[in-house]
Amino acid sequence: MPDRPAPADIVLTPVAAFRLSRLLSKASVTSPLRAPFTRYVGSQGPAELHEVAREEAGKETVGES
């Protein structure tokens, strides 16, 4: 483990985290992982889906108010 991270690592880590979160939350490839928790609404853009959290009686989805 280096004593100090390289400047490129400091820049690339947030970019990689953004891309990974976007892949998990919007990409059509990962929609089967989200299917139990979301309802398909339509296409949002190239290779992206617009989904909303499923409403279940008495339960709230994490991140939804």
C-alpha positions in Angstrom: 0.0 0.0 0.0 1.5 3.4 -1.0 1.9 6.1 1.6 0.0 8.6 -0.7 -2.4 7.8 -3.5 -1.5 9.0 -6.9 -3.3 12.1 -8.2 -4.8 10.0 -11.0 -6.3 7.6 -8.4 -7.9 10.5 -6.6 -9.6 11.6 -9.8 -10.5 8.2 -11.1 -12.1 6.8 -8.0 -15.1 9.1 -7.9 -15.6 8.7 -11.7 -15.5 4.9 -11.3 -18.0 5.1 -8.4 -20.3 7.3 -10.5 -20.2 4.9 -13.5 -20.8 1.8 -11.3 -23.8 3.4 -9.6 -25.2 4.6 -12.9 -24.8 1.0 -14.3 -26.6 -0.5 -11.4 -29.4 2.1 -11.2 -30.2 2.8 -14.9 -28.7 0.4 -17.4 -31.0 -2.1 -19.1 -28.5 -4.8 -18.6 -29.0 -4.8 -14.8 -32.8 -4.5 -14.9 -33.3 -8.1 -13.8 -31.5 -7.3 -10.6 -33.9 -4.3 -10.0 -37.1 -6.1 -11.2 -38.3 -7.3 -7.7 -38.1 -3.7 -6.4 -39.1 -1.5 -9.4 -41.8 -1.1 -12.0 -40.8 -0.4 -15.7 -42.2 2.9 -16.9 -40.3 3.4 -20.2 -37.1 4.2 -21.9 -35.2 7.2 -20.6 -32.3 7.4 -23.1 -29.9 5.3 -25.0 -29.5 2.0 -23.0 -31.2 3.5 -20.0 -34.6 2.7 -18.4 -37.0 4.8 -16.4 -38.3 2.7 -13.5 -40.1 3.6 -10.3 -40.1 1.9 -7.0 -42.9 -0.6 -6.4 -45.5 0.4 -3.9 -46.4 -2.2 -1.4 -49.0 -1.8 1.3 -47.4 -0.5 4.5 -43.8 -0.6 3.2 -41.6 2.1 2.0 -38.7 1.6 -0.3 -35.3 2.8 0.8 -34.5 6.1 -0.8 -38.2 6.9 -1.6 -40.2 9.3 0.4 
